[in-house]
Amino acid sequence: MRRAGRRLLPAAVGLMASVLLPAAAWSTEGYFQLGFSPVQNALGGAGVANSEDAMSMALNPAGLLGIGQQFQIGVGLFMPYRGYTATNVGFVAPGGGGSGTIDSSNNLFPMPNAAYSRPIDADSAFGIVLYGNGGMNTTYNNVANASCPVPGGPGGVFCGGDAGVDLIQAFLSVDYARRFGNVSFGIAPTFAVQRFAAKGLAGFTTFSADPTNMTNNGYDWSFGGGLRAGLEIDLTKQLRLGVSGQTKMWMTKFDKYAGLFADQGDFDIPAAVTAGLAYDIMPQLTVMADFQHIFYSGVDAVADSSAIPPFLGTTGGPGFGWHDVNVYKLGVEYRANDMWTLRAGYAYSDNPIQSADAMLNILAPGVVTNHFTAGATYKMSKKHSLDFAFVYAPESTVTGPELGGGTVQLNMHQFLAQVGWTCNY
C-alpha cells in the first residue's frame, strides 16, 4: 500500500496543478475560502483546533500529528451569482442616466484540493497540501452603454466591450509538525502562484499612469511565497486550543497590469491569523468556534481607496478600497455511528467593500457575509471514506455612488457543493 501511496501523490499533484490553475471563482471571505476540504466547509470553516484529516494542514500546520499516513483529494462545484443594479448612471452601463440590472455570466467553477500526510515517528510528521483561494472572477457581456463616447463603437460596463477580471491563487505547502507534551507545533514553507487577466476597462485608461498595461493584455503570472505556522494545545482531555497564521505572500508583479494595480502591478497575498477552540461535549459530539482576521490592508492594490488621486498604477495610487475582514465560524460534529459522521456550521464575515468604493468593485463584488453549511462523512471501509459538504451564502448588497452621478448596488449570493475521498494506509 505504501507503493500505491508513492504513486498516487505525484499523480495527484500533477492533476491538481492542471485543474486548479485554470479554475477561477469567487471565494467567500473576500477572496479567501471559507474552508478548503468538505470537512472544513461542512463545519462553517471552523476546526483550527480540531484536526481530523490531512487537509487540516491547510487550516493549521500543527494538525498533522495524529492523522497517520493518509491521502485526500476532493473537488467542489462553486456557484457564485454576482452583478450590480444601476440607477441613473452616467458612466457605467447602461449609462446616459439609465437604470437596470446587469449580471456576470460564468457561474460554475471547479475548486479542487489534495493533501498527503505521513508520520516520521511517534511525535513528528510531514505532509504536502495543495489548495487554492479561489480568486476573483467577473464576466460582463458587451451590453449597451449610452455613455460610451464612440457612436457604434464598443459598449460594455466600462466602454471596452466584454468586461471583467480573472484572478486565481494556488498554494503548495510542505509541512512539518512536532509534539512537545500537550503542545503540537507545525511550520509550512509555502509556494504561491497567481494568474490574472482584465478586459474591457477602456473607460479607465485616461485615469491610468500606464494605459498600455492596464487592460486587454491577456493572462499574466505572478510567483512567490511565504510562511505558515500553527499550534494545537490540549488544555484538557475534552478541550483544545488552536492558533495558526500565514505571513504575507510576497509575489512578483503583474507587469502586464502595471497600469491597473497600485505600485506598478504589485499584488501580494494578504496575511491572516486564526484562533479557535474545540470542545468534546460527549464522546460523539464536538463543537468548534474559530475567529479569523484577514489583513487586506497590507496590500495596497486591494486596500487603497478607489478615490485616491491621481492615477491607477502609481505608488500609493487607487485600489479597490477593501478593509480588513473578521470572520466568526461555528461548527458542530456528531459521530452518529461507525459509518456516518454528520456536520453543520455557520460563519459570518465582515464586508470588505465600503459604499465609497462600490463602482470600481463592480469588477470584484465580494460582498457576501453569512454562510450556512452542512455535510457528512460516510466510512466505506476501514481505509476509505467519502466526505460531502454544501454551503449557501444568501445575497448581500452594497450601494454607493457612481462617477456619472448615479448609484450602483453590488449584489452576490453563492452555493458550493463539494465531495472528497480519503484513503488511510
C-alpha positions in Angstrom: 0.0 0.0 0.0 2.9 2.3 0.6 4.0 1.9 -3.0 0.5 2.9 -4.1 0.8 6.0 -1.9 4.0 7.0 -3.6 2.4 6.6 -7.0 -0.8 8.4 -6.0 0.9 11.6 -4.6 2.8 12.7 -7.8 -0.2 11.9 -9.9 -2.5 13.9 -7.6 -0.1 16.9 -7.6 0.0 16.9 -11.4 -3.7 16.6 -11.6 -4.3 19.4 -9.1 -1.8 21.7 -10.9 -3.6 21.2 -14.2 -7.1 21.6 -12.8 -6.6 24.2 -10.1 -4.8 26.8 -12.1 -7.3 27.1 -15.0 -10.2 27.5 -12.5 -11.3 30.8 -11.2 -14.1 31.8 -8.9 -15.1 34.0 -6.0 -14.4 32.8 -2.5 -16.5 33.7 0.5 -14.3 35.8 2.7 -13.4 38.5 0.2 -11.3 36.2 -1.9 -10.2 33.7 0.8 -12.0 30.4 1.0 -14.3 29.6 3.9 -12.6 26.2 4.1 -10.5 24.0 1.8 -12.0 20.5 2.2 -15.5 19.1 2.6 -14.9 18.5 6.3 -13.9 22.1 6.8 -16.7 23.6 4.7 -19.3 21.5 6.4 -18.2 23.0 9.7 -18.5 26.6 8.5 -14.8 26.7 8.0 -14.1 26.0 11.7 -11.6 23.4 13.0 -8.3 25.2 13.6 -8.2 23.3 17.0 -9.8 20.1 15.7 -7.5 18.5 13.1 -9.2 15.4 11.6 -7.5 14.7 8.3 -4.6 15.5 6.0 -6.4 18.6 4.6 -6.3 20.0 8.2 -2.8 21.3 7.3 -4.4 24.0 5.2 -6.1 25.4 8.4 -3.3 24.6 10.9 0.1 23.1 10.1 0.2 21.6 13.6 -2.8 19.4 12.6 -0.6 16.8 11.0 0.1 14.9 14.3 -2.3 12.0 14.9 -3.6 11.8 11.3 -1.3 9.0 10.3 -0.5 8.1 6.7 -3.3 9.5 4.6 -4.1 10.7 1.1 -7.0 13.0 0.3 -8.4 14.5 -2.8 -11.6 16.5 -3.4 -13.4 18.8 -5.7 -16.1 21.4 -5.2 -18.5 22.9 -7.7 -18.7 26.6 -6.8 -21.6 28.7 -8.0 -21.3 32.5 -7.3 -24.0 34.7 -8.7 -22.9 38.3 -8.9 -23.7 41.6 -10.6 -25.0 45.1 -10.0 -28.0 47.3 -10.3 -27.5 50.8 -11.8 -29.7 53.8 -11.0 -29.5 57.0 -13.1 -25.9 56.3 -14.0 -23.8 58.4 -16.5 -20.6 56.3 -16.8 -21.0 52.6 -16.3 -23.6 50.6 -18.3 -26.4 51.3 -19.1 -25.1 54.9 -19.0 -26.7 58.1 -20.2 -28.7 58.4 -17.0 -30.1 54.9 -17.4 -31.0 52.3 -14.9 -31.0 48.5 -14.9 -29.5 45.3 -13.5 -26.5 43.6 -15.2 -25.3 40.2 -14.1 -21.9 38.5 -14.6 -22.0 35.2 -16.5 -19.9 32.1 -16.0 -21.3 30.8 -12.7 -19.9 27.3 -12.4 -16.3 26.8 -11.2 -14.4 23.6 -10.1 -12.3 24.0 -6.9 -10.1 21.0 -6.2 -7.8 20.2 -3.2 -5.4 17.5 -2.3 -3.2 16.5 0.7 -0.8 13.7 1.9 0.4 13.2 5.4 2.9 10.7 6.9 4.3 10.2 10.4 8.0 10.4 10.9 7.9 8.9 14.4 5.6 9.0 17.4 6.0 12.7 17.9 6.6 14.2 14.4 5.1 14.1 10.9 5.4 15.7 7.5 2.9 16.4 4.7 2.1 18.2 1.5 -1.0 20.1 0.8 -2.2 21.8 -2.4 -5.2 24.2 -2.3 -6.4 27.5 -3.7 -8.0 30.7 -2.6 -10.5 30.6 -5.5 -10.0 34.2 -6.6 -11.9 37.0 -8.3 -13.9 36.5 -11.4 -16.4 38.6 -13.2 -17.6 38.3 -16.8 -19.9 41.0 -18.1 -21.1 40.8 -21.7 -20.9 43.7 -24.2 -24.1 45.4 -23.1 -25.3 48.7 -24.4 -23.9 51.8 -22.7 -25.2 55.2 -23.7 -22.3 56.9 -22.1 -19.6 55.5 -24.3 -18.0 58.2 -26.4 -17.8 56.5 -29.8 -21.2 56.0 -31.6 -21.4 52.5 -32.9 -18.2 51.6 -31.0 -17.8 49.1 -28.2 -20.2 49.4 -25.3 -20.0 47.3 -22.2 -19.8 48.1 -18.5 -16.7 50.4 -19.0 -16.9 51.1 -22.7 -14.5 48.4 -23.7 -16.8 45.6 -24.8 -16.9 42.4 -22.8 -15.5 43.3 -19.4 -14.3 41.6 -16.2 -11.3 40.3 -14.3 -10.0 36.8 -13.6 -7.7 36.2 -10.6 -6.7 32.8 -9.1 -4.3 32.0 -6.3 -2.9 28.5 -5.7 -0.7 27.3 -2.9 1.7 24.4 -2.3 2.8 23.9 1.3 5.4 21.4 2.7 4.5 20.9 6.3 6.4 19.6 9.3 4.9 19.2 12.8 6.2 18.0 16.1 4.7 17.3 19.5 6.1 18.5 22.8 3.9 17.0 25.6 0.4 18.5 25.2 1.6 21.1 22.6 1.9 20.5 18.9 3.8 22.9 16.6 3.7 23.0 12.8 5.6 25.0 10.2 4.9 25.2 6.5 7.0 27.0 3.9 4.5 27.8 1.1 4.9 28.5 -2.6 2.2 30.6 -4.3 1.3 31.3 -7.9 -1.3 33.8 -9.2 -2.8 34.3 -12.6 -4.6 37.4 -13.6 -6.3 39.0 -16.6 -8.5 42.1 -17.1 -10.5 43.2 -20.1 -13.0 45.8 -21.2 -11.7 48.6 -18.9 -11.2 51.2 -21.7 -13.2 53.8 -19.8 -10.4 53.9 -17.1 -7.4 54.3 -19.5 -7.4 58.1 -19.0 -7.1 57.6 -15.3 -4.0 55.2 -15.6 -0.3 56.2 -15.4 0.4 53.3 -17.9 -2.7 52.8 -20.1 -0.9 50.3 -22.4 -0.5 48.0 -19.4 -4.0 48.3 -17.9 -6.5 46.2 -19.8 -6.8 43.5 -22.5 -3.3 42.1 -22.2 -4.2 38.5 -21.7 -3.1 36.5 -18.7 -0.1 37.4 -16.6 1.5 35.3 -13.9 2.9 36.1 -10.5 5.1 33.8 -8.3 6.3 34.0 -4.7 5.6 32.6 -1.3 5.7 33.0 2.5 5.4 31.0 5.7 2.5 29.4 7.5 2.7 28.1 11.1 0.4 26.9 13.9 -0.1 25.5 17.4 -2.5 23.0 18.9 -2.7 22.7 22.7 -4.6 20.1 24.6 -5.9 22.2 27.5 -7.8 19.2 29.0 -8.9 15.8 27.7 -12.0 17.4 26.2 -10.8 21.0 25.3 -8.3 22.0 22.6 -6.9 25.4 21.6 -5.6 26.1 18.0 -3.8 29.1 16.6 -2.5 29.4 13.1 -1.3 32.2 10.8 0.3 33.0 7.5 2.7 35.8 6.6 2.0 38.0 3.6 2.9 36.0 0.5 5.4 38.2 -1.3 4.7 38.0 -5.0 6.3 39.2 -8.3 4.5 42.0 -10.0 1.8 41.7 -12.7 3.8 43.6 -15.3 1.0 43.4 -17.9 -1.2 45.2 -15.5 1.2 47.8 -14.0 -1.2 50.5 -15.1 -4.1 49.0 -13.1 -2.8 47.9 -9.7 -1.2 50.3 -7.3 2.6 50.3 -7.1 3.1 49.3 -10.7 1.3 46.0 -10.7 2.3 44.8 -7.2 -0.3 42.3 -5.9 0.9 40.4 -2.8 -1.4 37.9 -1.0 -2.6 39.2 2.4 -1.5 37.8 5.8 -4.1 36.1 8.0 -4.4 34.7 11.6 -6.9 32.2 13.0 -7.6 31.1 16.6 -10.2 28.7 17.9 -11.4 26.2 20.4 -12.8 22.7 20.1 -14.7 21.0 22.9 -15.9 17.4 23.1 -19.3 17.8 24.9 -19.6 14.0 24.8 -17.7 11.2 23.0 -19.9 11.5 20.0 -20.3 15.3 19.9 -17.7 18.1 19.3 -18.4 21.9 18.9 -15.9 24.3 17.4 -15.5 28.1 17.4 -12.9 30.0 15.3 -12.0 33.6 14.8 -10.1 34.7 11.7 -8.6 38.1 10.7 -7.6 38.7 7.1 -5.2 41.7 6.6 -6.3 43.1 3.2 -5.0 46.4 4.4 -1.4 45.1 3.9 -1.8 45.0 0.1 -2.1 48.5 -1.5 -3.7 47.3 -4.7 -6.5 45.8 -2.7 -6.8 48.3 0.2 -6.1 51.7 -1.2 -9.3 53.8 -1.7 -10.5 53.9 -5.3 -10.8 57.7 -4.8 -7.1 58.3 -4.2 -5.6 60.6 -6.9 -4.0 60.9 -9.3 -3.7 57.7 -11.4 -4.1 53.9 -11.4 -0.8 52.1 -11.2 1.1 54.7 -9.3 2.9 54.2 -6.0 0.2 54.6 -3.3 -2.4 55.0 -6.1 -6.0 54.0 -6.3 -7.1 50.4 -5.3 -10.3 48.6 -4.6 -10.8 50.0 -1.1 -11.0 46.7 0.7 -10.9 46.8 4.5 -9.6 44.0 6.8 -12.1 41.3 7.4 -13.1 39.5 10.7 -14.6 36.1 10.3 -16.5 34.2 13.0 -17.0 30.5 12.5 -19.1 27.9 14.4 -19.2 24.2 13.7 -20.8 21.1 15.2 -19.8 17.5 14.5 -21.8 14.4 15.6 -20.4 10.9 15.1 -23.6 9.1 14.7 -22.1 5.6 14.3 -19.1 3.7 12.8 -20.2 4.6 9.3 -21.7 8.2 9.5 -20.4 11.5 10.8 -22.7 14.5 10.5 -21.7 18.1 10.5 -23.2 21.6 10.4 -21.9 25.1 10.7 -22.3 28.9 10.3 -19.9 31.7 9.5 -20.2 35.4 9.5 -17.6 37.7 7.8 -17.3 41.4 7.6 -18.0 43.0 4.2 -14.6 44.3 2.9 -16.2 46.8 0.5 -17.4 50.2 1.6 -20.0 52.3 -0.2 -17.5 54.8 -1.5 -15.7 52.1 -3.5 -18.8 50.4 -4.9 -18.3 51.5 -8.5 -14.8 50.0 -9.1 -15.8 46.9 -7.2 -18.3 46.1 -10.0 -15.3 44.1 -11.0 -14.9 42.5 -7.6 -18.2 42.3 -5.8 -17.1 40.1 -2.8 -19.9 41.3 -0.5 -21.4 38.1 1.0 -21.4 37.9 4.8 -23.5 35.0 6.0 -22.7 31.3 5.3 -24.8 28.3 6.3 -23.2 24.9 5.9 -23.8 21.2 6.3 -22.2 17.9 5.3 -21.2 14.4 6.3 -18.6 11.6 6.1 -19.5 8.1 5.0 -16.9 5.5 6.0 -17.0 2.9 3.3 -14.3 0.7 4.9 -11.5 0.8 7.4 -9.3 2.6 4.9 -11.7 4.5 2.6 -14.3 7.2 3.2 -16.3 9.9 1.3 -16.8 13.4 2.5 -19.6 15.8 1.5 -20.4 19.4 2.1 -22.9 22.1 1.0 -22.5 25.8 1.6 -25.1 28.5 1.0 -24.3 32.2 1.3 -27.5 34.3 0.9 -27.5 37.6 -1.1 -25.7 40.6 0.3 -25.6 44.1 -1.2 -23.5 47.3 -1.1 -24.7 50.6 -2.6 -22.6 53.5 -3.5 -22.1 56.5 -5.8 -21.1 56.2 -9.5 -18.8 58.5 -11.3 -21.5 59.9 -13.6 -23.7 60.9 -10.6 -25.9 57.9 -10.2 -25.6 54.9 -7.9 -24.7 51.3 -8.2 -25.7 48.4 -5.9 -23.4 45.4 -5.9 -25.0 42.0 -5.2 -23.8 38.4 -4.7 -25.1 35.1 -3.4 -23.3 31.7 -3.6 -23.6 28.0 -3.5 -20.9 25.3 -3.1 -21.3 21.5 -3.4 -18.2 19.5 -2.5 -17.1 15.9 -2.4 -13.8 14.3 -1.2 -12.2 10.9 -0.9 -9.9 9.8 1.9 -7.5 6.9 1.9 -5.8 5.7 5.1 -2.8 3.4 4.8 
